[in-house]
Amino acid sequence: MTTLLIHHRVADYEAWKAVYDSVEDMQRDGGVRSERVWRSADDPNMVVVEHEFDSREAAKEFMDRSDLQEAMSRSGVDRSSMQAELLDEASRAARA
């Protein structure tokens, strides 16, 4: 499993969340297996999104989707603040 963490600032959390919630089908079609959203207690327009995928390749393909890029623009994401991180699940042997 691969987790994609995206940190970014949005212009208005409520407006961003409405768009985020409206693209659930696009996320599922793009291979998102689970998702979570956090926002900063100190800055409610600073958002962290976690999406889990079956593979790193699926996560990268999702990030390149034009409909995702359009939704991010429509939702007020400040692209200059974006930081994306791909994390691969460690095997049990590697955790010991």
Backbone as JSON, one array per atom type, in Angstrom:
{
  "sequence": "MTTLLIHHRVADYEAWKAVYDSVEDMQRDGGVRSERVWRSADDPNMVVVEHEFDSREAAKEFMDRSDLQEAMSRSGVDRSSMQAELLDEASRAARA",
  "N": [[0.84, -1.18, 0.0], [0.38, 2.28, -0.65], [0.65, 5.53, 0.62], [-0.5, 8.75, -0.01], [0.28, 11.88, 1.0], [-0.9, 15.11, 1.13], [-0.14, 18.38, 1.67], [-1.54, 21.53, 1.92], [-2.53, 24.97, 1.48], [-5.73, 26.48, 1.52], [-8.1, 28.73, 0.05], [-10.56, 29.09, 1.32], [-11.8, 27.05, 3.71], [-14.38, 25.8, 3.96], [-15.51, 26.14, 1.39], [-13.59, 24.76, -0.11], [-13.9, 22.17, 0.99], [-16.48, 21.5, 0.18], [-16.12, 21.15, -2.59], [-14.19, 19.1, -2.52], [-15.69, 17.01, -1.31], [-17.51, 16.6, -3.36], [-16.18, 15.24, -5.35], [-15.87, 12.57, -4.84], [-16.51, 10.22, -6.33], [-14.72, 10.48, -8.49], [-12.31, 10.21, -7.11], [-12.48, 7.54, -6.21], [-12.62, 6.23, -8.72], [-10.07, 6.85, -9.49], [-8.48, 5.23, -7.99], [-8.27, 5.64, -5.23], [-8.26, 4.24, -2.13], [-8.82, 4.7, 0.54], [-9.49, 7.63, 2.53], [-8.58, 10.58, 4.33], [-8.98, 13.69, 6.04], [-7.33, 16.43, 7.43], [-7.16, 19.46, 9.35], [-5.39, 22.39, 10.28], [-5.25, 23.45, 13.67], [-4.36, 25.94, 14.31], [-4.46, 27.33, 11.93], [-7.08, 27.28, 10.1], [-7.34, 27.08, 7.34], [-5.25, 25.63, 6.43], [-4.62, 22.57, 5.17], [-4.41, 19.02, 5.34], [-4.38, 16.2, 3.38], [-4.97, 12.76, 3.21], [-4.55, 10.06, 1.13], [-5.0, 6.69, 0.32], [-3.53, 4.18, -1.67], [-3.29, 1.29, -3.86], [-0.77, 1.07, -4.96], [2.36, 2.78, -5.59], [2.53, 3.67, -8.21], [-0.18, 3.93, -8.91], [-0.89, 6.05, -7.26], [0.7, 8.12, -8.3], [-0.36, 8.29, -10.9], [-2.93, 9.15, -10.27], [-2.4, 11.72, -9.22], [-1.68, 13.02, -11.55], [-3.99, 13.34, -12.98], [-6.2, 15.15, -15.06], [-8.77, 15.95, -14.3], [-8.55, 15.99, -11.54], [-6.69, 18.07, -11.22], [-8.23, 20.18, -12.2], [-10.32, 20.23, -10.31], [-8.89, 20.91, -8.02], [-8.09, 23.51, -8.67], [-10.58, 24.75, -8.91], [-11.45, 24.56, -6.3], [-9.98, 26.31, -4.8], [-7.33, 25.83, -4.0], [-4.12, 26.78, -2.98], [-1.6, 26.54, -4.98], [1.11, 27.13, -4.7], [1.66, 26.53, -2.11], [1.56, 23.83, -1.9], [2.61, 20.61, -0.89], [3.57, 17.4, -1.6], [3.73, 14.04, -0.58], [4.85, 10.75, -0.92], [4.36, 7.71, 0.63], [5.43, 4.5, 1.33], [4.08, 1.48, 2.6], [5.71, -0.12, 5.23], [7.24, -3.32, 5.43], [6.48, -6.06, 7.65], [8.81, -7.34, 8.59], [10.68, -5.31, 8.25], [9.84, -3.53, 10.14], [10.56, -4.53, 12.59]],
  "CA": [[0.0, 0.0, 0.0], [1.08, 3.57, -0.71], [-0.12, 6.67, 1.11], [-0.18, 10.07, -0.54], [-0.05, 12.99, 1.89], [-0.83, 16.4, 0.46], [-0.29, 19.54, 2.54], [-1.74, 22.74, 1.14], [-3.4, 26.02, 1.98], [-6.9, 26.75, 0.68], [-8.62, 30.09, 0.25], [-11.67, 29.01, 2.26], [-11.94, 25.63, 3.98], [-15.74, 25.31, 3.67], [-15.65, 26.06, -0.08], [-12.72, 23.66, -0.53], [-14.47, 20.89, 1.43], [-17.63, 21.21, -0.67], [-15.6, 20.59, -3.84], [-13.56, 17.81, -2.18], [-16.74, 16.01, -1.12], [-18.22, 16.38, -4.62], [-15.38, 14.45, -6.29], [-15.65, 11.25, -4.27], [-16.5, 9.22, -7.4], [-13.46, 10.63, -9.22], [-11.27, 9.63, -6.27], [-12.62, 6.07, -6.27], [-12.21, 5.84, -10.06], [-8.64, 7.07, -9.57], [-7.75, 4.25, -7.18], [-8.2, 5.98, -3.81], [-8.86, 3.16, -1.32], [-9.34, 5.35, 1.74], [-9.08, 9.04, 2.58], [-8.78, 11.33, 5.56], [-8.67, 15.11, 5.92], [-7.02, 17.15, 8.66], [-6.9, 20.89, 9.2], [-4.6, 22.93, 11.39], [-5.98, 24.16, 14.71], [-3.87, 27.32, 14.3], [-4.78, 27.94, 10.64], [-8.08, 26.36, 9.56], [-7.23, 26.96, 5.89], [-4.13, 24.74, 6.13], [-5.26, 21.26, 5.09], [-3.62, 17.84, 4.98], [-5.23, 15.13, 2.85], [-4.33, 11.45, 3.09], [-5.2, 9.1, 0.24], [-4.29, 5.42, 0.27], [-3.6, 3.51, -2.97], [-2.69, -0.04, -3.91], [0.63, 1.15, -5.37], [2.96, 4.1, -5.85], [2.17, 4.03, -9.58], [-1.57, 4.39, -8.9], [-0.9, 7.38, -6.63], [1.26, 9.07, -9.26], [-1.34, 8.47, -11.98], [-4.01, 9.96, -9.72], [-1.95, 13.11, -9.12], [-1.56, 13.57, -12.9], [-5.31, 13.42, -13.62], [-6.63, 16.52, -15.38], [-9.96, 16.29, -13.52], [-8.07, 16.35, -10.21], [-6.1, 19.41, -11.33], [-9.34, 21.13, -12.35], [-11.03, 20.31, -9.02], [-8.04, 21.66, -7.09], [-8.18, 24.92, -9.06], [-11.94, 25.19, -8.6], [-11.68, 24.56, -4.85], [-9.21, 27.37, -4.14], [-6.03, 25.38, -3.49], [-2.94, 27.61, -3.26], [-0.6, 25.58, -5.48], [2.46, 27.45, -4.23], [1.81, 25.98, -0.76], [1.42, 22.36, -1.96], [3.7, 19.65, -0.69], [3.05, 16.04, -1.71], [4.68, 13.04, -0.09], [4.43, 9.37, -1.12], [4.9, 6.84, 1.67], [5.13, 3.08, 1.11], [3.94, 0.74, 3.83], [6.88, -0.94, 5.56], [6.9, -4.73, 5.7], [6.59, -6.44, 9.07], [10.21, -7.62, 8.89], [11.38, -4.04, 8.32], [9.4, -2.81, 11.34], [11.15, -5.12, 13.79]],
  "C": [[0.88, 1.24, 0.0], [0.13, 4.65, -0.21], [0.41, 7.94, 0.48], [-0.65, 11.1, 0.47], [0.13, 14.28, 1.12], [-1.11, 17.49, 1.49], [-0.51, 20.74, 1.64], [-2.66, 23.72, 1.87], [-4.54, 26.2, 0.99], [-7.42, 28.14, 1.0], [-9.7, 30.11, 1.32], [-11.98, 27.54, 2.49], [-13.32, 25.11, 3.58], [-15.97, 25.17, 2.17], [-14.81, 24.91, -0.62], [-13.36, 22.32, -0.22], [-15.68, 20.51, 0.59], [-17.18, 20.6, -2.0], [-14.98, 19.22, -3.58], [-14.61, 16.72, -2.04], [-17.46, 15.67, -2.42], [-17.46, 15.49, -5.6], [-15.05, 13.06, -5.74], [-15.6, 10.16, -5.35], [-15.21, 9.28, -8.21], [-12.31, 10.02, -8.42], [-11.31, 8.11, -6.35], [-12.18, 5.55, -7.64], [-10.7, 5.95, -10.24], [-7.82, 6.16, -8.67], [-7.61, 4.59, -5.72], [-8.96, 4.91, -3.03], [-9.43, 3.69, -0.01], [-8.81, 6.77, 1.76], [-9.38, 9.6, 3.96], [-8.35, 12.77, 5.31], [-8.41, 15.66, 7.31], [-6.91, 18.63, 8.33], [-6.22, 21.38, 10.46], [-5.49, 23.66, 12.39], [-5.6, 25.64, 14.71], [-4.25, 28.07, 13.02], [-5.79, 27.02, 9.94], [-8.09, 26.24, 8.04], [-5.99, 26.19, 5.46], [-4.66, 23.31, 6.27], [-4.23, 20.19, 4.75], [-4.61, 16.76, 4.57], [-4.39, 13.87, 2.76], [-5.17, 10.58, 2.18], [-4.36, 7.83, 0.21], [-4.59, 4.74, -1.06], [-2.99, 2.12, -2.87], [-1.2, 0.01, -4.24], [1.07, 2.6, -5.55], [2.56, 4.59, -7.25], [0.74, 4.57, -9.64], [-1.67, 5.79, -8.29], [-0.37, 8.44, -7.59], [0.29, 9.34, -10.4], [-2.49, 9.34, -11.5], [-3.62, 11.44, -9.68], [-1.86, 13.79, -10.49], [-2.91, 13.75, -13.61], [-5.71, 14.87, -13.87], [-7.87, 16.91, -14.59], [-9.61, 16.61, -12.07], [-7.5, 17.76, -10.22], [-7.19, 20.48, -11.43], [-10.08, 21.31, -11.02], [-10.2, 21.11, -8.01], [-8.1, 23.16, -7.4], [-9.53, 25.49, -8.64], [-12.16, 25.35, -7.1], [-10.87, 25.61, -4.1], [-7.9, 26.92, -3.5], [-4.94, 26.36, -3.92], [-1.82, 26.66, -3.67], [0.81, 25.87, -4.99], [2.71, 26.88, -2.83], [1.82, 24.45, -0.75], [2.72, 21.62, -1.74], [3.07, 18.27, -0.72], [4.14, 15.07, -1.3], [4.07, 11.65, -0.32], [5.13, 8.49, -0.09], [4.47, 5.41, 1.38], [5.08, 2.37, 2.45], [5.17, -0.17, 4.04], [6.42, -2.37, 5.82], [7.09, -5.01, 7.18], [8.05, -6.69, 9.46], [10.99, -6.32, 9.05], [11.01, -3.25, 9.56], [10.09, -3.32, 12.6], [12.5, -4.52, 14.13]]
}
